[in-house]
């Protein structure tokens, strides 16, 4: 569960892989979720290089992708399996990878919000979760681009002011990959507002299940 104490100085955010920052263009960003090494990179490498296992269907290969939480010794989470068409173009692979990534991300957030885990945490669909996950995906697929800087981070002082004025991220639920933006340097008279992500975080569209890929149930 993300707390106020996790807010870090955005001036050094590109060099950190954990902590919470606020940005002008992407709202709250959890640097742990936005770290591609946490899962998006593994998924992308499997799909880009077609490293999955053989599928029962000719012309396809099979992968499994998971998101988990817990301690070093005990973890729970979501694991889903998909069959993907061999020989897709690179842009098709990006679209399929994003669709799988978001599918598992949303199921994982839903799991966190069930009656049992809701007793311990309010982090399910927290304001920053899906947006941060999406940033992590783009950082995995296009590592040469500075997506954190593109989001325009603000200072820790400004981030703390937003938290104290508009409430904890867990109290502002966000079920989409569009960010919540809060007014900076103003009194509490409105907010949060749903906004669009920067164009560079909207260049890949998730593919629909069908010929290119489908979930194996």
Secondary structure as UniProt FT lines:
FT   HELIX           4..6
FT   HELIX           10..15
FT   STRAND          20..23
FT   TURN            24..26
FT   STRAND          27..30
FT   TURN            31..34
FT   HELIX           36..38
FT   HELIX           40..48
FT   TURN            49..50
FT   STRAND          53..54
FT   TURN            58..59
FT   STRAND          60..70
FT   STRAND          75..85
FT   TURN            86..87
FT   HELIX           90..112
FT   TURN            115..116
FT   HELIX           117..119
FT   TURN            124..125
FT   TURN            127..128
FT   HELIX           129..141
FT   TURN            143..144
FT   HELIX           147..150
FT   HELIX           156..166
FT   HELIX           169..171
FT   STRAND          180..181
FT   STRAND          193..194
FT   HELIX           199..201
FT   STRAND          213..216
//
